[in-house]
Structure formats: structure tokens, C-alpha cells
Amino acid sequence: MSDPLYIFNRSQSEIVVESLLASSNLRSSMPTQQIQSLRVFVATWNVGGKSPHSGLNLDALLHVHSEFDVYVLGFQEIVPLNAGNVLVLGDNEPAAKWLAMINQSLNKSSSSSGGRLSPKTPSFGAGSMFFAKPSLKKISESFRTECRRKLKICNCSTFSEDIVRKYGRESCFRCPEGLVNQSGVLSDDEEDEDDDDDDEDEDEGGGKVASLVSNQMTMKYGLVASKQMVGIFLTVWMRKELIQHVSHLRISSVTRGIMGCLGNKGCIAVSLQLYKTSFCFICSHLASGEREGDERRRNLDVIEILKNTSFPRICRTSFTRVPDRITKHDRVIWLGDLNYRIALSYSETKTLLDKNAWDTLLNKDQLKIERDAGRVFKGWHEGKIFFAPTYKYSYNSDAYAGDTSKEKKNKRRTPAWCDRILWHGDGIRQLSYVRGESRFSDHRPVCSVFVVDVEPSPLPPNIACKSTPYPKLCRTILSAVKSSPSDPYHYGKFTMKQCLKQARRLSKVINRFAQRVEADPGTSTVEEVSAVADCGELAELSVEYLETVTEELKAAELMTAALVDRVTSLLGGVVTNQQTCLDGLVDAKSGFATAIGTPLGNLTRLYSVSLGLVSHALNRNLKRYKGSKGKIFGGGNKPVREPLETLIKVLRKTCDKGKDCRKANRNLGELGETSGGSILVREAVTVGPYETDNFPTITEAVAAAPNHTFPEQGYFVIYARAGLYEEYVVISNKKRNIMLIGDGINKTIISGNHSFIDGWTTYNSSTFAVVGDRFVAVDVTFRNTAGPEKHQAVAVRNNADGSTFYRCSFEGYQDTLYVHSLRQFYRECDIYGTIDFIFGNAAAIFQNCNIYARKPMANQKNAVTAHGRTDPNQKTGISIINCTIGAAPDLAADPKSTMTFLGRPWKPYSRTVYIQSYISDVVQPVGWLEWNGTTGLDTISYGEFDNFGPGADTSKRVQWSGYSLLNLAQAMNFTVYNFTLGDTWLPQTDIPFYGGLLHTE
């Protein structure tokens, strides 16, 4: 009979942890604070000498969906405490297995490869480590990030040749003098503390495992430290981006076993400095026994551990405080099988257990008694215990061993809280203290979640500037900052002030030039006048964006994920505005472009520097919650709720055939009282040819909308009845929260024919332009009828943040839909065009849309997308999810006349992905088209994931370094949840969306 399958079931304790995390707003501290908070997960488990096997699942124990910053995991009795292991050579095979399983759980979400969905993590089967003896050294090395492999002993900026480095094997992962170079980096020859017992011969099986794990996983967490002493095993993991801030890493151990000198009992301690805060983690296994007086032996173990645990004081600067004793650290966490029992007989304990008399039992807990008396752990803290005793259980059973034991009554083990977690020092707050429910051993694991404050190190400008595309310019700008702050946000705030100051100056310069041109129009071409006008509009818009960013950051009490995304979007929009102005002047061959080109370029680089600093700072301590597995797929896909459809029905019924549409507001008022008000409507007006309509044109209706409204004030609804509206509509930045509702595609039509050939800039050739935040359009067709011979001719230009188009049609040829900037969402829309017919630099998501390539002029090639990201810190891109890419009727009739591609890189950091979409054979097998030779092909980000159809075969796709097949984790980055945080602003529109990916078989 095979061993039973052990798994940690999702218990009430896990739910408690998640609810506490959700309510704590831990990642929402303002970036201006000097103290940062990290979430530390701690677990201790006596595994009873059993080696893990492939049926064991650690996901629930480690609460992997909560994604902590640091994991501290301690084990006791990972090997049987027999004479062979205690007196002779220790067995490190179980430790290697535990490390592999921990890594499997912590890093599994990033392990899926490209192609079809495969969210499951590979289990250990034939040929895996469970059928070959693994090497702890090789396993440990494979789980370390590059930063950990080059971990500095000391990050201090000066070096003293006078430092005497006389330290041995228990310091800094065995860093003897010959293995430390002048930069303080551990050399490639380093051997780890956890290899004290390794054989010299390399282990072939372990090497295979290391290679397997290394190749299959993109690590979110890296192994910082691990150490085994007989049965005690301590391992520390961190988010990989934190590891670069670790220094002064040292390991020590104290033996308290047989005769006080063997390692079957004692402790392992890890000391490290994270930023400027020192940490010490102790994993111990204390003296066993439940006879009267045995608690004094445990007290002595604690005293000796505190006395004898020491760390070498290694630092390049004599004035830096490097703690050498446990309690000298800023933050200390002690975990382990402390073995303290309950001072009652078995029968008395069992009676109280049956009555759930927890308080009475806890009053008899030896550790509590000894601490209250001041005999041990004085000055330490332990959370309130709300769980049952963790020892001693029968194997694979929920019954205590004494209930099933055939031993004599006086030999039965009394249930006790042997497994404990305590802490010492300020700046530590415990969020949870629970036990797991695995039946794997005779102990239940105990887990705790802490919020731990850390003090960041001063951040020199040269380090901060690495997050920007112009480090040299950045360092020059920051040289004016008097002292180095610890948070890059202070640098970002300084550069934002400079940006706002320079943006206002630029706006004035452009306005003066525009006035001069207007006064003497003969000195400039029509194209130049139009381009300068665009620059003036864009400069004013950038000033507004920067003022908005400044005000919103100042007013915010908490730095939420939604605010971070909004701020970085607006700053990215400023960079895009600047580039659009410059592109327009160049295309118009404007002399003004020559005069202002250098200042414009410098200001664009200043904007990029500020964007890099602010984006890096805001995201430094804020991590977007990506949800559990249930939210990877679907995650909020809702049918259209009744209120949106009811709103549309009321408008159409009230305004049918020339009825008095002014009654619509009254009917909507009644609707609001009965529907629950899922859509908040401020006012509704109608547009149409009848006298009963409020306005004859959409432009007039927009002009009547109030300025600068807020979401809580509701939508200004414009109902445009069926008809052809030949007008050019502009919804300015002042006109926010406008909802335009038509009678359906090809019924309510807004049409124009401006084009580049006729003297319009691409930016202002649009039939319909929207800048005002939170714009919504439903059931409308937008057209530009200029035709392919007029080149750039935009149907819709969209630079509105949080804008949504639902069941709309966009019809044109070249440059049909200009997704200019900020965050946009398109659902169930039809887009028609030829060259670059979805283009711009927005963060735009298309869901369930039909994208049709038309027939262009002779010898032209079609490109569906042309994304315009110019800065790697801009969170922009085009994400096409569950859409259909096909041919319009004119091209379908002659498909071989034109080559059609998924996209081409307009700018050097262009980013476009196709996810779970149907791609017809209209698309060329190579998929993508270059813009200008090899320019940008190594810096762009083009990807495909889980597409289908005759054009989805990727075997003949381009071989650019900027193109790849996405894996599951990468594809998730381009969903509504993660790319635009649409779940924070789409629900108020009542338009359907799914936050994650589609379910697939």
C-alpha cells in the first residue's frame, strides 16, 4: 500500500490570514514616509524525521496567493535523530527536497511556458529528485537570484584596509578572506554553510534537478540563506527585487544536544541587514521531556543560545553598527519546537481540551509560566494563541497520540503547544498567529504573519537615476538636491516641480508664436499653423496633467494601486504629448520645429526622467494584488446588468418618433428610484432633427455639459438618435463624465473627411476627438471617409483617461483609430482600416472586438497596429484579447492583393500583444512588419499567447529579440486587472468586461 497523499487543506486559518491582509492596507503607505513596511511570513514545523514526497503540497501552508515580501521557514527533525545522523555524517538529502518544494510553491505562478494554458506546476515524478539523491549545494545555488550570488557582505561606501577579517565558517556564508574581493562581493568560488556535510563528488541527480528548476521557473523569490544542523533546518527567502538591498549576511549555530555539545538540539541563527535595519531569525529545537523540572532545561537552552550565538562584526567602516548578538538586532524573530509542555497530567489536559477550556490550559502552559516569572524570554513578545495544541498527534490522523496509543498511561504524551513563534524589538506587528492542518507528522505547523518596519538606506542620485532612460541628465538634475533621501519619490517630486515649471514656460512660448502666426498668416503654411496649434493644445494639456498629479498626490491619504496607475498614466501622457507635438512640427516641415526642437527634446527627456523616478518610487512598495487562481481566468466577466440596458431602453422609448425627449430626465429619475442606480446619471439630453430634441448637433450637446465634474456627480448622458451627423466633435479636457449613446452601429453615424493630404495634422484630422476623463460611447459609428489616397485620416482620436467604447464601429483607412494616450477600453467594437489603423501610445485593451483589414492602395501593406511608446517607463501598450482579426469584404474578395501584418513598431519601445484571439489567414505567416529596417526590433515588446485560427501559427513568425511567445504569467500582465486596473473604473460604466484571461480546456 502506498503512502497516503498529504495536502494542506484550505483551512479557516488561511481565510483569517487573507482577511487580515485585505483589511490592513499594508502596501498603501504614502511614499513620502521614510519608514517602509514589509510583510514577513514565518513558519515552524517539526516533521518527525520524515522526508517529503511528491504528494506533499506546501501552497496552503505558505499562503502563496498572499505574496509576502519575506519567508522565514524553520524545520525540526528533518532527519531521524538517530546515532548515525547525530554522531557521524548528517543526511542533507531531505533538506534539498524541502528547498525544492518550497521553491516550487513560491515560484510556481511564473513557471508556465508559452503556448496553450498550463497553469499547473509540474509535480515530482519519474526522473525527478525523489528518484535521485539531490545535492543540497546545487539545489541551493539554483534557487538564488543573480543578486544573491553577488551579495555584498558590506554595502558601506568606504573601505578600510585596517579591518582585520579573522572569521571562520559561520560568517557570511563562509566568506574567508581569500574569497572576498575588494568590492565586498562573494566570489564565484563561495561554498555555502548548508554544504558542511556534502560529499565532494558532484551528484548527477541533483544537478538534473537544479537544471530543471532553473530552466522552468522565472523566480519571483530568491533563496537568501539556508543552513542545516542535523535535524534543524532554517531557510530565508525574499522577493528578488529586495535581495539587492541585503548586506552583512551571517550565519551562526549553537549546539545544545547530547552532553550540551551535539547538534540534535540547539539553534541556527541568520543575521542580515535589509536597507538600514538589522534582522535576526532563530530556529531552535530545545530539550525534550515532560517530567517536572524539564522546563528548566529548556530555559537553560534559551539562556545559552542567547549567550553563545555570536556573529562576526564585519564592516568596511568602523562607525557602522553591525550587531554581533541576537538581541542587539533591530528586529528579531524566534521560531521552533521549543518543547514547552502543559503542566497538567494527560487526563486533566484531555478533559480541558474536550471542554474547549483554552484559557485554563494556557494558564498551565510552561512557556507562559516561565515568561511571566521572568525566568526566560524577558522582553520578548508572543501573540495570543487561538489554536489547539500542536503536539502530539498520531500520524495521518486528527487524533492526539494518547487517544490511540497502546502504551501505558504514564507514557502517553500530553498534548502541548510545543511549536511557537516569538519576537523581540520595536517595529514589528503581528497580523496572525495560526496553525496548519497537515497530518504529515506528529506536530502541526505553526505560522505567523508580521508587518515589519524597515528604514531605507540613503539613495544616491546615481542609483536612483538607473530607473530612467537618461541617467546622465538625471544625475545633473538631481545634483541640485542638497541631501540624498532614502525614498526615490523625493527625487521624483523634485523633478515634477521642474517639469511643471518648464511646461508652463513652453506653453507660453508656443502661444506667443501662435499669436504671431495668426497676426501674419502669410509667413506660415497651413500645415505649420495646424501643427503649432496642436502643440499649444498639447502643452496646455501637459500642464493640466502635471497639476493634477501634484494635487492628487498631495490630497491622497493612502497610496493605492489605483492612484499609482492614474499618476503614472498621466505622467506617461505628458511624455506622449511632447512627442506628438515634435512629430507634428517635423511632419509639417515647420521652421518653428528647428527653433524649438532642441528645447522640446530637452524637455521631453526631463519628462522621461521624472516619469522614471516617480514610477519607480510609487511602485517600490506597492504591489498590485493579482488575485487567486479563480481570478486568473474571467475574474469579473459580467453580463450587461439591467441598468445600462434599461437606461438605453428608456431613452429610445421616450424619444421614439419625435416624442418629447425632455421627458427622459423625469423617466430616468423614476428609473433611478427603482433600479438601484448602477449607473449614476446627472442629466440626459437628446440630439436629433425634431423640435422636441434638446440639440440638433452633438457638438452643441457637448458644449452644454458642465465642466470639471467628478465621478460621484454622475454622467452627463447624450442620446444621439439614429441619423448621419456630419460634424467634427471635440470633447475637451474640461468635459468629463460624458456618456454618448446612439441607436446602434450604422444607425447613429458621426462622419467627417479631414486628412493629412488636405492640410490637417494627423492629430487634428479626427472626426471625433475626446480628451475628457471617463468618456463612454455606446452604439455609435465613427467614420472618416477621406479614403486611402488621402493617407492619414483619423476617425476617432482618444486621449481620455478611463474612456470606454462599447458596441461601436470605427471606419477609415490609414490611421482609423488613434489611441493617443492614457487608459482606454474597447468592448465588442468593429474596427476597419488599412495602414496602422490602430495606433498611438495609450494603454488600450480590446476585448471581443472584430478587427477588419481593408484593401489599401496598390503596393501598400496593411498593419493592424502601430504602437508609439517612446519611453520604457511608460505603462502603455495595445492588448488585443479574444478578438477576431480578419478581412473586410473588399479585401476578402481579393485577399492576395495585399499583405497584412499584426503590427509594426512606430516607436522604439512599441508594445503590442495578441491574446486568445482568432487570427485568420489574412495575416502573413511572419506576423509582424518592421518599420524602418532593424530600428527598435531589440527594444520593442511584441507577443502572442494562446491564439487560434489559420493565421495563428507561430512557427514562421519573425525572429526579432523583441518578439516572443508569452507564458501565462506574462499574458496576465496585459489584462484589465493588471494592465489598466480597469476593475477600479469600469464597473461604474456597467459595461461588461473580464478582468483576467478566458478559460480554456
Secondary structure by P-SEA (a helix, b strand, c coil): cccccccccccaaaaaaaaaaaacccccccccccbbbbbbbbbbbccccccccccccccccccccccccbbbbbbccccccccccccccccaaaaaaaaaaaaaaacccccccccccccccccccccccccccccaaaaaaaaccccccccccccccccccccccccccccccccccccccccccccccccccccccccccccaaaaaaaaaaaacccccbbbccccccccbbbbbbccccccccccbbbbbbbbcccccccccccbbbbbbbcccbbbbbbbbccccccccaaaaaaaaaaaaaaaccccccccccccbbbbcccccccbbbbbccccccccccaaaaaaaaaacaaaaaaaacaaaaaaaacccccccccccccccccccccccccccccccccccccccccccccccccccccccccccccccccccccbbbbbbbbbbbbbbccccccccccccccaaaaaaaacccccccccaaaaaaaaaaaaaaaaaaaaaaaaaaaaaaaaccccccaaaaaaaaaaaaaaaaaaaaaaaaaaaaaacccccaaaaaaaaaaaaaaaaaaaaaaaaaaaacccccccaaaaaaaaaaaaaaaaaaaaaaaaccccccccccccccccccccccaaaaaaaaaaaaaacccccccaaaaaaaaaaaccccccccccccccccccccccccaaaaaaacccccccccccbbbbbccccccbbbbbcccccbbbbbccccccbbbbbbbcccccccccccccbbbcccbbbbcbbbbbbcccccccccccccccccbbbbccbbbbbcccccccccccccccbbbbbbcccccccccbbbbcbbbbbbccccccbbbbcbbbbbccccccbbbbbcbbbbbbcccccccccccccccccccccbbbbbbcbbbbccccccccccccccccccccbbbbccccccccccccccccccccccccaaaaaaaccccccccccccccccbbbbcbbbbcc
